[in-house]
Amino acid sequence: MTDPAVLERIATRRSELDGLEEQLAMHLEKAHAERDELAVAEKVPARLSEKVAAVQASTAPVSAQVGERGAPPVPHRAPGVDKGALPPAYLRILAVGQ
């Protein structure tokens, strides 16, 4: 014959474990959902980089022949770049024009 107190403790512990199992299942489901979102988020920068690279490749400066060396016909401009960033050959051309 089993003691009723023992059976009650077993039932209580089983109930606690059932509750814990539900919580863990919920946490696991949330973790899977977040991991899936992160997988998508990782793809976005890669796709943007590919698009930027494709645009840059299609708009790359055309090379011209200067003397015996290839050079871009006009130096690439970027915000905040002054004349000091130009190659010496371009600086000599600017000096002649002044």
C-alpha positions as CSV (number, residue, x, y, z in Angstrom):
1,M,0.0,0.0,0.0
2,T,1.4,3.4,-1.0
3,D,1.3,6.3,1.4
4,P,-1.1,9.1,0.2
5,A,1.5,11.8,1.1
6,V,4.0,10.2,-1.2
7,L,1.5,10.0,-4.1
8,E,0.6,13.7,-3.5
9,R,4.3,14.7,-3.6
10,I,4.7,12.8,-6.8
11,A,1.7,14.4,-8.3
12,T,2.9,17.9,-7.2
13,R,6.3,17.3,-8.7
14,R,4.9,16.0,-11.9
15,S,2.7,19.2,-12.1
16,E,5.8,21.4,-11.5
17,L,7.7,19.5,-14.2
18,D,4.8,19.9,-16.6
19,G,4.8,23.6,-16.0
20,L,8.6,23.8,-16.5
21,E,8.3,21.8,-19.7
22,E,5.7,24.3,-21.1
23,Q,8.0,27.2,-20.2
24,L,11.0,25.6,-21.8
25,A,9.0,24.8,-24.9
26,M,7.9,28.4,-25.1
27,H,11.5,29.6,-24.7
28,L,12.7,27.2,-27.3
29,E,10.0,28.3,-29.8
30,K,11.0,32.0,-29.2
31,A,14.7,31.1,-29.7
32,H,14.0,29.3,-33.0
33,A,11.9,32.3,-34.2
34,E,14.7,34.7,-33.3
35,R,17.3,32.5,-34.9
36,D,15.3,32.5,-38.1
37,E,15.0,36.3,-38.0
38,L,18.8,36.6,-37.5
39,A,19.4,34.3,-40.5
40,V,17.3,36.6,-42.7
41,A,19.0,39.7,-41.2
42,E,22.4,38.2,-42.1
43,K,21.4,37.9,-45.7
44,V,20.4,41.6,-46.0
45,P,23.9,43.1,-45.7
46,A,25.3,40.4,-48.1
47,R,22.7,41.2,-50.7
48,L,23.2,45.0,-50.3
49,S,27.0,44.5,-50.6
50,E,26.5,42.6,-53.8
51,K,24.2,45.3,-55.2
52,V,26.7,48.1,-54.3
53,A,29.5,46.1,-55.8
54,A,27.5,45.6,-59.0
55,V,26.7,49.3,-59.2
56,Q,30.3,50.3,-58.5
57,A,31.5,47.9,-61.2
58,S,29.1,49.3,-63.7
59,T,30.1,52.9,-62.9
60,A,33.9,52.2,-62.5
61,P,36.0,55.0,-63.9
62,V,37.2,54.4,-67.5
63,S,40.9,54.1,-67.9
64,A,42.8,56.3,-70.3
65,Q,46.3,56.1,-71.7
66,V,48.6,58.9,-70.3
67,G,52.1,58.5,-71.6
68,E,52.7,54.8,-71.3
69,R,50.6,54.3,-68.2
70,G,46.9,53.8,-67.7
71,A,45.2,56.5,-65.7
72,P,41.6,57.5,-65.1
73,P,40.7,60.5,-67.3
74,V,39.4,62.5,-64.2
75,P,40.4,61.5,-60.7
76,H,37.6,60.0,-58.6
77,R,36.0,62.6,-56.4
78,A,34.8,62.1,-52.9
79,P,33.3,64.5,-50.4
80,G,35.9,66.4,-48.4
81,V,38.9,65.7,-50.7
82,D,41.0,68.7,-51.6
83,K,43.5,69.2,-54.4
84,G,46.3,67.8,-52.2
85,A,44.9,64.3,-52.8
86,L,45.5,64.5,-56.6
87,P,48.4,62.6,-58.2
88,P,51.4,64.8,-59.0
89,A,50.6,64.7,-62.8
90,Y,47.3,66.3,-62.1
91,L,48.8,68.9,-59.8
92,R,51.2,69.9,-62.5
93,I,48.3,70.4,-65.0
94,L,46.5,72.5,-62.4
95,A,49.6,74.6,-61.8
96,V,49.9,75.3,-65.6
97,G,46.4,76.6,-65.7
98,Q,46.9,79.2,-62.9
